[in-house]
């Protein structure tokens, strides 16, 4: 056998060679893609927005903002409008404009004591922020070559080798989706090497061939190590690379794998172990750990379609969190996957599979704030029933609702309000139901209109509470941001916790009265005027989602509220109805979050126009969930990539 040092040094050289090849397929630079010819409507909107910016927005910023937020002095809160006034549509300023509009809308800015804009001026500024997208060229956005997440990596190993995906448990937990992953430290590479050894130790014993099932999955053929003359290692390397890299391999990639085999033979390894070494090389290669393109595009191109193989991987990892199956690979090899009808058909097929649970575990759990559910703490003295069984049931209720809406192709409105849910005996006790038995989750019809949908779901209500009490503020922020897509300004620094404001009074106040203490502070009042009513509307649900008529102090719950537009409600059911009335806002927000998750990056510029068009088509089809997902998969940024000039 080779020595450990020699083996590691050759693997390092192999990995670096592969990593450079991956980098050359993207070559990010500071160049800007050429602007496509805009259609007449887009050009007209662009001119309108530019005129509005130069005439009114610039004057607004210079009158009310620039004194505190400019280049020539230490700028307040890290906000600098000087460069943004020169290039308002630059992606670097996207979040800054959103935060500014949110603060202006909440009357948070300008601060009290300074000149204040009129309500009409504030409305103009807020509406203009929503139109910045029309200043952007048609562009699929930055092209991300990203690494597989921990769950994607484990699932892929399971599909290839039949091992438990928990074999990857030693890797650090990572957040998938909008925060893309494209870095790899030396420590992580060592972890991948160790996992590769564990996988091969389970399925490919040293000195032996693996089972025929594993061989067929990897290279599609049997191998007779005794017939060395007939052993076409280059063909084996080509088949192996196609499977492991999820695309046809280049001649250089095949030659590299072949050289690994020859390296093993030179160091006295038998045929079986030299092939085993080749497989290990693919397991730690960048082409396996990253989702890479199959083709080098035309050097003169600025924007191209994603090749069929990469589209297959994008689709499969989006909906299944694992590698493409045989049908996706076949369609990719036939060049048919780009056809919209075929692509939409594959969305339907993939969603019907049990593997589509990954869409909830990846996207749905993040959206609902349940991605850290297993690690959340609860006051065990106050909520002793929050054991592992109830935790699992709460999570599964959210997952099963998501899957029911998705696989049943229901309207996304069912997320907000529906007359069914899923419970087992432990969760039924939270719902005060005494006729449900057993640990298996059951679909039930709800008769209480205050229940049904994500706003009244125990897991969501618990995730937006503190360990020992509810939080109207957290719940209000969650509804505004995760459901309606509003941008809520962060709390000012040094604002004390509720009970720290007046500990003596806190002991006798209701949560509503305690929360309203914030309104006595002018800095907090504007935001709380928007947040608190929504949170109060859910106060009938305690910190683990049980219904109650009185709070911990015995005071009767007042769930009524008035929104800034004058709308009134007095029960959770009425609050849900009001949120349902903003179905367009909800559908757009869901589409925006799902597209960002699918692209593994934040949305910017032209992406916003794409979301507008997606949302309209979803609305035209009664807001059906599969239509929304199909719109994401067939969207311009999902099916196209920007090509940067090499430097």
C-alpha positions as CSV (number, residue, x, y, z in Angstrom):
1,X,0.0,0.0,0.0
2,X,1.1,3.6,-0.5
3,X,2.3,5.5,2.5
4,X,-0.1,7.9,4.1
5,X,2.0,11.0,3.4
6,X,2.4,10.0,-0.3
7,X,-1.2,9.2,-0.7
8,X,-2.3,12.6,0.8
9,X,0.1,14.6,-1.2
10,X,-1.0,13.0,-4.5
11,X,-4.7,13.5,-3.5
12,X,-3.9,17.2,-2.7
13,X,-2.4,17.6,-6.2
14,X,-5.4,15.8,-7.8
15,X,-7.9,17.9,-5.8
16,X,-6.1,21.2,-6.8
17,X,-6.1,20.2,-10.4
18,X,-9.8,19.5,-10.3
19,X,-10.6,22.7,-8.4
20,X,-8.8,24.8,-11.0
21,X,-10.8,23.1,-13.7
22,X,-14.0,24.0,-11.8
23,X,-12.9,27.6,-11.4
24,X,-12.2,27.9,-15.1
25,X,-15.7,27.0,-15.9
26,X,-17.0,30.2,-14.3
27,X,-14.1,32.6,-13.9
28,X,-16.0,35.4,-12.0
29,X,-14.8,38.9,-12.7
30,X,-15.9,42.4,-12.3
31,X,-17.2,42.6,-15.9
32,X,-20.8,43.5,-16.5
33,X,-23.0,41.6,-18.9
34,X,-24.2,43.4,-22.0
35,X,-27.7,44.7,-21.6
36,X,-30.2,42.9,-23.8
37,X,-32.5,44.9,-25.9
38,X,-35.4,45.9,-23.7
39,X,-39.0,45.6,-25.0
40,X,-40.9,48.8,-25.4
41,X,-42.8,48.4,-22.1
42,X,-39.7,47.8,-20.1
43,X,-37.9,50.7,-21.8
44,X,-40.8,53.0,-21.0
45,X,-40.9,51.9,-17.4
46,X,-37.2,52.4,-17.1
47,X,-37.4,56.0,-18.5
48,X,-40.3,56.7,-16.1
49,X,-38.4,55.4,-13.0
50,X,-35.2,57.3,-14.0
51,X,-37.2,60.5,-14.3
52,X,-38.8,60.0,-11.0
53,X,-35.5,59.3,-9.4
54,X,-33.8,62.4,-10.8
55,X,-36.7,64.7,-10.1
56,X,-38.2,63.6,-6.8
57,X,-36.1,60.8,-5.1
58,X,-32.8,62.7,-5.4
59,X,-34.4,65.8,-3.9
60,X,-36.0,63.7,-1.1
61,X,-32.6,62.1,-0.2
62,X,-30.7,65.4,-0.3
63,X,-33.4,67.2,1.8
64,X,-34.0,64.6,4.5
65,X,-31.2,62.0,4.5
66,X,-27.9,63.1,3.0
67,X,-26.8,65.3,6.0
68,X,-26.3,62.2,8.1
69,X,-25.7,59.6,5.4
70,X,-22.9,60.8,3.0
71,X,-19.2,60.4,2.2
72,X,-17.8,63.6,3.7
73,X,-18.4,62.7,7.3
74,X,-18.7,59.6,9.6
75,X,-22.0,58.3,8.3
76,X,-24.8,57.3,10.7
77,X,-25.7,53.6,11.0
78,X,-23.3,52.7,8.2
79,X,-25.7,54.1,5.6
80,X,-24.2,56.1,2.8
81,X,-26.4,57.6,0.1
82,X,-23.6,59.4,-1.8
83,X,-22.7,56.4,-4.1
84,X,-26.3,55.2,-4.3
85,X,-27.4,58.5,-5.8
86,X,-24.9,57.9,-8.7
87,X,-25.9,54.3,-9.4
88,X,-29.2,53.6,-7.7
89,X,-29.8,50.2,-9.4
90,X,-26.4,48.7,-8.4
91,X,-26.9,45.4,-6.5
92,X,-24.7,46.7,-3.7
93,X,-27.5,49.1,-2.7
94,X,-30.5,46.8,-3.0
95,X,-30.8,46.1,0.7
96,X,-30.0,49.7,1.7
97,X,-32.9,51.0,-0.4
98,X,-35.2,48.4,1.1
99,X,-34.2,49.3,4.7
100,X,-34.5,53.0,3.9
101,X,-38.0,52.6,2.5
102,X,-39.1,50.5,5.5
103,X,-37.8,53.1,8.0
104,X,-39.4,56.0,6.0
105,X,-42.7,54.1,5.8
106,X,-42.7,53.4,9.6
107,X,-42.0,57.2,10.2
108,X,-38.7,56.0,11.8
109,X,-36.7,58.3,9.6
110,X,-35.9,61.1,9.6
111,X,-35.5,61.2,13.4
112,X,-37.8,63.4,15.5
113,X,-36.6,66.9,15.8
114,X,-35.5,67.1,12.1
115,X,-37.6,68.3,9.2
116,X,-40.2,65.7,8.3
117,X,-41.5,64.8,4.8
118,X,-45.2,64.9,4.1
119,X,-47.2,61.6,3.9
120,X,-47.3,62.1,0.1
121,X,-43.5,62.4,-0.1
122,X,-43.0,59.3,2.1
123,X,-45.4,57.3,-0.1
124,X,-43.5,58.5,-3.2
125,X,-40.2,57.3,-1.8
126,X,-41.7,53.9,-0.7
127,X,-43.3,53.3,-4.1
128,X,-40.2,54.3,-6.0
129,X,-38.1,51.7,-4.1
130,X,-40.4,49.0,-5.5
131,X,-39.7,50.3,-9.0
132,X,-35.9,50.2,-8.9
133,X,-36.0,46.8,-10.6
134,X,-37.0,48.5,-13.9
135,X,-33.5,50.2,-14.0
136,X,-31.9,46.7,-14.4
137,X,-31.0,45.0,-17.6
138,X,-32.3,41.5,-18.5
139,X,-29.8,39.4,-16.7
140,X,-29.9,36.0,-14.9
141,X,-27.8,37.3,-12.1
142,X,-24.4,36.0,-10.8
143,X,-23.6,32.4,-11.7
144,X,-23.0,30.3,-8.6
145,X,-20.9,27.2,-8.7
146,X,-21.9,26.0,-5.2
147,X,-20.9,23.1,-3.0
148,X,-23.3,20.4,-2.0
149,X,-24.8,21.0,1.4
150,X,-24.4,18.4,4.2
151,X,-27.8,16.9,3.6
152,X,-27.4,16.9,-0.2
153,X,-24.0,15.2,0.2
154,X,-25.4,12.5,2.5
155,X,-28.4,11.9,0.2
156,X,-26.2,11.6,-2.8
157,X,-24.0,9.0,-1.1
158,X,-27.1,7.1,-0.2
159,X,-28.3,7.0,-3.8
160,X,-24.8,6.0,-5.1
161,X,-23.7,3.5,-2.5
162,X,-26.8,2.6,-0.5
163,X,-25.3,3.9,2.8
164,X,-27.1,5.7,5.5
165,X,-27.0,9.5,4.8
166,X,-26.0,10.0,8.4
167,X,-22.5,8.9,7.4
168,X,-22.0,12.6,6.7
169,X,-23.1,13.6,10.2
170,X,-19.5,14.7,11.1
171,X,-19.7,17.6,8.6
172,X,-20.7,21.0,10.1
173,X,-24.4,22.0,9.8
174,X,-25.0,24.5,7.1
175,X,-27.9,26.6,5.9
176,X,-28.8,25.9,2.3
177,X,-30.7,28.1,0.0
178,X,-30.2,31.8,-0.3
179,X,-26.8,31.7,1.5
180,X,-24.9,29.7,-1.1
181,X,-21.9,27.5,-0.3
182,X,-18.7,27.6,-2.4
183,X,-15.9,27.5,0.1
184,X,-13.9,24.5,1.3
185,X,-11.4,24.5,4.1
186,X,-8.5,22.1,4.5
187,X,-10.3,20.7,7.6
188,X,-13.4,20.0,5.5
189,X,-11.3,18.3,2.8
190,X,-9.9,16.0,5.5
191,X,-13.5,15.3,6.7
192,X,-14.5,14.4,3.1
193,X,-11.5,12.1,2.8
194,X,-12.5,10.4,6.1
195,X,-16.2,10.0,5.0
196,X,-15.0,8.6,1.6
197,X,-13.0,5.9,3.5
198,X,-16.1,5.1,5.7
199,X,-18.3,4.7,2.6
200,X,-15.8,2.5,0.8
201,X,-15.1,0.4,3.9
202,X,-18.8,-0.4,4.0
203,X,-19.4,-1.2,0.3
204,X,-16.0,-2.0,-1.2
205,X,-13.8,-4.3,1.0
206,X,-10.1,-4.0,0.4
207,X,-8.8,-6.6,-2.0
208,X,-12.4,-7.4,-3.3
209,X,-14.9,-6.0,-5.7
210,X,-18.1,-4.5,-4.4
211,X,-21.6,-6.0,-5.0
212,X,-22.8,-6.0,-8.6
213,X,-25.6,-3.6,-7.5
214,X,-23.0,-1.0,-6.5
215,X,-20.9,-1.5,-9.6
216,X,-23.9,-1.0,-11.8
217,X,-24.8,2.2,-10.1
218,X,-21.3,3.5,-10.5
219,X,-20.2,2.3,-13.9
220,X,-23.1,0.3,-15.4
221,X,-21.1,-2.9,-15.9
222,X,-19.4,-5.9,-14.3
223,X,-15.7,-6.0,-13.9
224,X,-13.5,-9.2,-14.1
225,X,-10.2,-8.3,-12.4
226,X,-8.7,-11.5,-13.5
227,X,-8.9,-10.5,-17.2
228,X,-6.5,-7.5,-17.0
229,X,-5.9,-7.3,-20.7
230,X,-9.6,-6.7,-21.3
231,X,-9.8,-4.1,-18.5
232,X,-10.5,-0.8,-20.3
233,X,-9.8,1.5,-17.4
234,X,-10.3,4.6,-19.6
235,X,-13.9,3.5,-20.3
236,X,-14.4,2.7,-16.6
237,X,-13.1,6.1,-15.7
238,X,-15.5,7.7,-18.3
239,X,-18.5,5.9,-16.9
240,X,-17.6,6.5,-13.3
241,X,-17.0,10.2,-13.9
242,X,-20.3,10.6,-15.7
243,X,-22.1,9.0,-12.7
244,X,-20.2,10.8,-10.0
245,X,-20.0,14.2,-11.7
246,X,-23.6,14.0,-12.9
247,X,-22.6,14.9,-16.4
248,X,-20.2,13.7,-19.2
249,X,-16.6,14.2,-18.2
250,X,-14.0,16.0,-20.1
251,X,-11.0,14.2,-21.6
252,X,-8.8,15.9,-19.0
253,X,-11.1,14.7,-16.1
254,X,-11.0,11.1,-17.5
255,X,-7.3,11.2,-17.9
256,X,-6.9,12.4,-14.3
257,X,-8.9,9.5,-13.0
258,X,-7.0,7.1,-15.2
259,X,-3.8,8.4,-13.7
260,X,-5.1,7.8,-10.2
261,X,-5.7,4.1,-11.2
262,X,-2.2,3.9,-12.6
263,X,-0.8,5.5,-9.5
264,X,-2.3,2.7,-7.5
265,X,-1.0,0.0,-9.8
266,X,2.5,1.6,-9.7
267,X,2.4,1.4,-5.9
268,X,1.6,-2.4,-5.9
269,X,-2.2,-2.2,-5.5
270,X,-4.3,-4.9,-7.0
271,X,-6.8,-4.1,-9.7
272,X,-9.6,-4.1,-7.1
273,X,-7.9,-1.6,-4.9
274,X,-6.6,0.6,-7.7
275,X,-10.2,0.9,-8.9
276,X,-11.3,1.5,-5.3
277,X,-8.7,4.4,-5.2
278,X,-10.2,5.8,-8.4
279,X,-13.7,5.9,-6.8
280,X,-12.2,7.5,-3.7
281,X,-10.7,10.2,-5.9
282,X,-14.1,11.0,-7.4
283,X,-15.6,11.2,-3.9
284,X,-13.3,14.0,-2.9
285,X,-13.1,15.7,-6.3
286,X,-14.5,19.3,-6.7
287,X,-16.6,17.9,-9.6
288,X,-18.5,15.7,-7.2
289,X,-18.6,18.1,-4.2
290,X,-19.7,21.1,-6.4
291,X,-22.5,21.4,-9.0
292,X,-20.5,22.2,-12.2
293,X,-21.4,22.9,-15.8
294,X,-21.0,20.2,-18.5
295,X,-20.1,22.5,-21.3
296,X,-17.7,25.4,-22.0
297,X,-19.9,28.0,-23.6
298,X,-19.0,30.2,-26.6
299,X,-16.3,32.7,-25.5
300,X,-18.2,35.5,-27.2
301,X,-21.4,34.8,-25.3
302,X,-22.6,37.0,-22.4
303,X,-25.6,35.0,-21.3
304,X,-26.4,31.4,-22.3
305,X,-28.8,28.7,-21.3
306,X,-27.8,26.3,-18.6
307,X,-26.8,23.0,-20.2
308,X,-29.2,20.1,-19.9
309,X,-27.0,18.2,-17.4
310,X,-26.6,21.2,-15.1
311,X,-30.3,21.9,-15.4
312,X,-31.0,18.3,-14.3
313,X,-28.8,18.8,-11.3
314,X,-30.4,22.1,-10.4
315,X,-33.8,20.6,-10.6
316,X,-32.9,17.5,-8.7
317,X,-31.1,19.2,-5.9
318,X,-33.8,21.8,-5.6
319,X,-36.7,19.4,-5.2
320,X,-34.9,16.2,-3.9
321,X,-31.7,17.4,-2.3
322,X,-29.9,14.6,-4.2
323,X,-28.4,13.7,-7.6
324,X,-30.5,13.4,-10.8
325,X,-32.0,10.0,-11.4
326,X,-31.8,7.9,-14.5
327,X,-34.8,9.6,-16.2
328,X,-33.4,13.1,-15.7
329,X,-30.0,12.0,-17.0
330,X,-31.7,10.4,-20.0
331,X,-33.6,13.5,-20.9
332,X,-30.5,15.6,-20.4
333,X,-28.5,13.3,-22.8
334,X,-31.3,13.6,-25.4
335,X,-31.3,17.4,-25.1
336,X,-35.0,17.4,-24.2
337,X,-35.0,18.8,-20.7
338,X,-34.9,22.4,-21.9
339,X,-38.4,22.1,-23.3
340,X,-40.8,23.8,-21.0
341,X,-43.4,21.0,-21.3
342,X,-40.9,18.4,-20.5
343,X,-39.4,20.4,-17.6
344,X,-42.9,21.0,-16.1
345,X,-43.7,17.3,-16.4
346,X,-40.5,16.5,-14.5
347,X,-41.5,18.9,-11.7
348,X,-44.8,17.0,-11.3
349,X,-42.9,13.7,-11.3
350,X,-40.3,14.7,-8.8
351,X,-42.9,16.2,-6.5
352,X,-44.9,13.0,-6.4
353,X,-41.8,11.1,-5.1
354,X,-41.2,10.6,-1.4
355,X,-37.8,12.3,-2.0
356,X,-39.6,15.6,-2.4
357,X,-39.8,15.7,1.4
358,X,-36.4,17.5,0.9
359,X,-38.2,20.6,-0.4
360,X,-39.8,21.1,3.0
361,X,-36.8,20.1,5.0
362,X,-34.7,22.5,3.0
363,X,-37.0,25.3,1.9
364,X,-40.2,25.0,3.9
365,X,-38.6,24.6,7.3
366,X,-36.4,27.7,6.7
367,X,-39.4,29.7,5.5
368,X,-41.5,28.8,8.6
369,X,-38.5,29.4,10.9
370,X,-38.3,25.7,11.9
371,X,-34.9,24.9,10.5
372,X,-33.4,25.0,14.0
373,X,-36.5,23.3,15.6
374,X,-34.5,20.4,17.1
375,X,-32.3,22.8,19.0
376,X,-34.9,25.1,20.4
377,X,-35.3,25.3,24.1
378,X,-38.5,25.4,26.2
379,X,-39.1,26.1,29.9
380,X,-39.5,22.5,31.1
381,X,-41.1,23.6,34.3
382,X,-43.7,25.5,32.4
383,X,-44.1,23.1,29.5
384,X,-43.1,19.6,30.6
385,X,-45.0,18.1,27.7
386,X,-42.4,19.5,25.2
387,X,-40.6,16.2,24.8
388,X,-39.1,14.6,21.7
389,X,-42.4,13.0,20.7
390,X,-44.3,16.3,20.7
391,X,-41.4,18.1,19.0
392,X,-41.5,15.6,16.2
393,X,-45.2,15.8,15.9
394,X,-45.2,19.6,15.7
395,X,-42.6,19.5,12.9
396,X,-44.3,16.8,11.0
397,X,-47.6,18.7,11.1
398,X,-46.0,21.6,9.3
399,X,-44.2,19.2,6.9
400,X,-47.4,17.3,6.1
401,X,-49.4,20.4,5.5
402,X,-46.6,21.7,3.1
403,X,-46.6,18.3,1.3
404,X,-50.4,18.1,1.1
405,X,-50.6,21.6,-0.5
406,X,-47.7,20.8,-2.8
407,X,-48.5,17.3,-4.0
408,X,-52.2,18.0,-4.1
409,X,-51.5,21.1,-6.1
410,X,-53.8,23.2,-3.9
411,X,-53.9,27.0,-3.8
412,X,-51.2,28.6,-1.7
413,X,-54.1,30.2,0.2
414,X,-54.4,26.9,2.1
415,X,-51.2,27.8,3.9
416,X,-52.9,30.8,5.4
417,X,-56.3,29.3,6.2
418,X,-57.5,25.7,5.7
419,X,-60.0,23.4,7.5
420,X,-57.6,20.5,8.0
421,X,-54.4,19.6,9.6
422,X,-52.3,16.5,10.8
423,X,-52.1,15.4,14.4
424,X,-51.2,12.4,16.5
425,X,-52.1,11.8,20.2
426,X,-49.4,14.0,21.7
427,X,-50.2,16.9,19.3
428,X,-53.9,16.4,19.7
429,X,-53.6,17.3,23.3
430,X,-52.2,20.6,22.3
431,X,-55.3,21.1,20.2
432,X,-57.5,19.9,23.2
433,X,-58.7,16.9,21.3
434,X,-59.4,13.7,23.2
435,X,-60.5,11.4,20.4
436,X,-57.1,11.0,18.7
437,X,-55.0,8.0,19.7
438,X,-51.6,6.6,18.6
439,X,-48.3,8.0,17.5
440,X,-49.1,8.0,13.7
441,X,-50.0,11.4,12.2
442,X,-53.6,11.5,11.0
443,X,-55.3,14.0,8.7
444,X,-58.3,15.6,10.5
445,X,-60.9,18.2,9.7
446,X,-60.9,21.3,11.9
447,X,-64.2,22.8,13.1
448,X,-62.6,25.7,15.0
449,X,-62.1,28.6,12.6
450,X,-59.4,30.0,14.7
451,X,-57.3,27.0,13.8
452,X,-55.9,25.9,10.4
453,X,-53.0,27.2,8.5
454,X,-49.5,28.3,9.4
455,X,-50.5,31.3,11.5
456,X,-52.3,29.1,14.0
457,X,-49.9,26.1,13.8
458,X,-48.3,25.1,17.2
459,X,-44.7,24.7,15.8
460,X,-44.8,28.2,14.2
461,X,-46.4,29.7,17.3
462,X,-43.7,28.1,19.5
463,X,-40.9,29.1,17.1
464,X,-42.0,32.7,17.4
465,X,-42.2,32.7,21.2
466,X,-39.7,32.8,23.9
467,X,-38.9,29.6,26.0
468,X,-41.3,30.6,28.7
469,X,-43.8,33.1,27.2
470,X,-45.3,34.4,24.0
471,X,-43.9,37.3,22.0
472,X,-46.4,39.4,20.1
473,X,-43.5,41.3,18.6
474,X,-41.8,38.2,17.2
475,X,-45.1,36.9,15.9
476,X,-45.9,40.2,14.3
477,X,-42.5,40.4,12.6
478,X,-42.9,36.8,11.4
479,X,-46.3,37.4,9.8
480,X,-45.1,40.6,8.1
481,X,-41.8,39.3,6.8
482,X,-42.4,35.6,6.2
483,X,-46.0,35.7,5.1
484,X,-46.6,39.2,3.6
485,X,-43.1,40.0,2.5
486,X,-42.9,43.3,4.3
487,X,-39.4,44.7,5.3
488,X,-39.5,45.4,9.0
489,X,-36.7,47.7,10.3
490,X,-34.5,46.1,13.0
491,X,-35.1,47.3,16.6
492,X,-33.0,50.3,17.7
493,X,-29.9,49.4,19.7
494,X,-30.0,49.3,23.5
495,X,-33.8,48.7,23.7
496,X,-34.3,46.8,27.0
497,X,-36.3,43.6,27.1
498,X,-39.9,44.0,28.1
499,X,-39.7,42.9,31.7
500,X,-36.5,44.9,32.2
501,X,-38.4,48.1,31.6
502,X,-40.4,48.0,34.8
503,X,-40.0,44.7,36.6
504,X,-42.5,45.7,39.3
505,X,-45.2,46.6,36.9
506,X,-44.5,43.5,34.7
507,X,-45.7,41.2,37.4
508,X,-49.3,42.5,37.2
509,X,-49.5,43.6,33.5
510,X,-50.9,41.5,30.7
511,X,-48.6,40.8,27.8
512,X,-50.5,43.3,25.7
513,X,-50.0,46.0,28.3
514,X,-46.4,45.0,28.7
515,X,-45.8,45.2,25.0
516,X,-47.5,48.5,24.8
517,X,-44.9,50.0,27.1
518,X,-42.7,50.2,24.1
519,X,-45.1,52.7,22.5
520,X,-44.2,55.2,25.2
521,X,-40.8,55.4,23.6
522,X,-41.1,57.5,20.4
523,X,-38.2,55.6,18.9
524,X,-40.2,52.3,19.2
525,X,-43.7,53.6,18.7
526,X,-43.9,53.7,14.9
527,X,-42.8,50.1,14.3
528,X,-44.9,48.7,17.2
529,X,-47.9,50.4,15.7
530,X,-47.6,48.0,12.8
531,X,-46.2,44.9,14.6
532,X,-48.2,44.7,17.8
533,X,-51.8,44.4,16.5
534,X,-50.8,41.3,14.5
535,X,-49.0,39.8,17.5
536,X,-52.0,40.6,19.8
537,X,-54.3,38.8,17.3
538,X,-52.4,35.6,18.1
539,X,-52.2,36.0,21.9
540,X,-54.9,33.4,22.4
541,X,-52.2,30.8,21.6
542,X,-49.7,30.3,24.3
543,X,-45.9,29.7,23.8
544,X,-46.4,26.1,22.5
545,X,-49.6,26.9,20.6
546,X,-52.3,25.8,23.0
547,X,-55.6,27.8,23.1
548,X,-56.2,30.0,26.2
549,X,-58.7,32.6,27.2
550,X,-56.6,34.2,29.9
551,X,-52.9,34.8,30.3
552,X,-50.4,33.7,32.9
553,X,-51.6,36.4,35.3
554,X,-55.2,35.3,34.9
555,X,-56.3,38.4,32.9
556,X,-58.7,37.8,29.9
557,X,-56.9,37.8,26.5
558,X,-57.7,40.8,24.3
559,X,-57.0,39.6,20.7
560,X,-58.4,42.6,19.0
561,X,-56.4,45.0,16.9
562,X,-56.4,47.8,14.4
563,X,-54.0,47.8,11.5
564,X,-52.5,51.1,10.1
565,X,-55.0,51.0,7.2
566,X,-57.9,51.0,9.7
567,X,-58.8,47.3,9.3
568,X,-60.1,45.8,12.6
569,X,-60.2,42.3,13.9
570,X,-61.0,40.7,17.2
571,X,-60.1,36.9,16.8
572,X,-57.3,34.9,15.2
573,X,-59.9,33.8,12.6
574,X,-60.6,37.4,11.6
575,X,-56.8,38.1,11.5
576,X,-56.3,35.1,9.2
577,X,-59.1,36.4,6.9
578,X,-57.4,39.8,6.6
579,X,-54.1,38.1,5.8
580,X,-55.9,35.9,3.2
581,X,-57.2,39.1,1.6
582,X,-53.6,39.9,0.7
583,X,-53.1,36.7,-1.3
584,X,-51.2,38.5,-4.1
585,X,-48.6,39.8,-1.5
586,X,-48.4,36.3,0.1
587,X,-47.9,34.5,-3.3
588,X,-45.3,37.0,-4.4
589,X,-43.4,36.7,-1.2
590,X,-43.5,32.9,-1.4
591,X,-42.3,33.0,-5.0
592,X,-39.5,35.4,-4.1
593,X,-38.2,33.2,-1.3
594,X,-38.5,30.0,-3.3
595,X,-36.6,31.5,-6.3
596,X,-33.9,32.7,-4.0
597,X,-33.6,29.3,-2.4
598,X,-33.5,27.6,-5.8
599,X,-30.8,29.9,-7.1
600,X,-28.8,29.8,-3.8
601,X,-28.4,33.6,-3.8
602,X,-30.2,36.8,-2.9
603,X,-32.5,38.3,-5.6
604,X,-31.6,41.6,-7.2
605,X,-32.4,43.8,-10.1
606,X,-34.1,41.9,-13.0
607,X,-35.0,39.0,-10.6
608,X,-37.7,41.2,-9.2
609,X,-39.3,41.6,-12.6
610,X,-39.1,37.8,-13.0
611,X,-40.9,37.4,-9.7
612,X,-43.6,39.8,-10.8
613,X,-44.2,37.8,-14.0
614,X,-44.2,34.5,-12.1
615,X,-46.7,35.8,-9.5
616,X,-49.1,36.9,-12.3
617,X,-49.0,33.5,-13.9
618,X,-49.5,31.8,-10.6
619,X,-52.5,34.1,-9.9
620,X,-54.0,33.3,-13.3
621,X,-53.9,29.6,-12.3
622,X,-55.7,30.1,-9.0
623,X,-52.4,30.3,-7.1
624,X,-51.7,26.6,-7.4
625,X,-48.5,25.5,-5.6
626,X,-47.2,23.3,-8.4
627,X,-47.6,26.2,-10.8
628,X,-45.5,28.3,-8.5
629,X,-42.8,25.7,-8.4
630,X,-42.9,25.1,-12.1
631,X,-42.6,28.9,-12.6
632,X,-39.4,28.9,-10.5
633,X,-37.9,26.0,-12.5
634,X,-38.7,27.4,-15.9
635,X,-37.8,31.0,-15.0
636,X,-35.1,32.9,-16.8
637,X,-32.5,33.0,-14.0
638,X,-33.0,29.2,-13.3
639,X,-32.5,28.2,-16.9
640,X,-29.8,30.8,-17.9
641,X,-26.4,31.7,-16.7
642,X,-24.2,34.8,-17.1
643,X,-20.8,34.2,-18.7
644,X,-18.0,36.3,-17.5
645,X,-14.9,37.2,-19.6
646,X,-11.8,35.3,-18.5
647,X,-9.0,37.4,-16.9
